[in-house]
């Protein structure tokens, strides 16, 4: 079993096309030999955003702090602390911080090989 404080895990800049002012912590992942799912924490600074993208797997997100919007095929939807999201496979999406504080959320994804 792994028990570790999230703040003790290094937050790395997300350096992929379309990402602005985003850091990620791999809370549970390959180094932990997680067999099925990975848990990541994202921090999007004010005026920052994740890349607009899609992929062949679902993911679930839980908003911890801050405010923003998630861009969906149906337009921008507001998000804030306590909101839970299911992003279906192959659905284009993007998280944008529209507030003046960091937008922080958990993202769970299946392990893909």
HELIX and SHEET records of a PDB file:
HELIX    1   1 UNK A    6  UNK A    8  5                                   3    
HELIX    2   2 UNK A   30  UNK A   32  5                                   3    
SHEET    1   A 6 UNK A  12  UNK A  13  0                                        
SHEET    2   A 6 UNK A  20  UNK A  28 -1                                        
SHEET    3   A 6 UNK A  37  UNK A  49 -1                                        
SHEET    4   A 6 UNK A 103  UNK A 110 -1                                        
SHEET    5   A 6 UNK A  59  UNK A  65 -1                                        
SHEET    6   A 6 UNK A  84  UNK A  87 -1                                        
SHEET    1   B 3 UNK A  75  UNK A  80  0                                        
SHEET    2   B 3 UNK A  67  UNK A  72 -1                                        
SHEET    3   B 3 UNK A  94  UNK A  97 -1                                        
END                                                                             
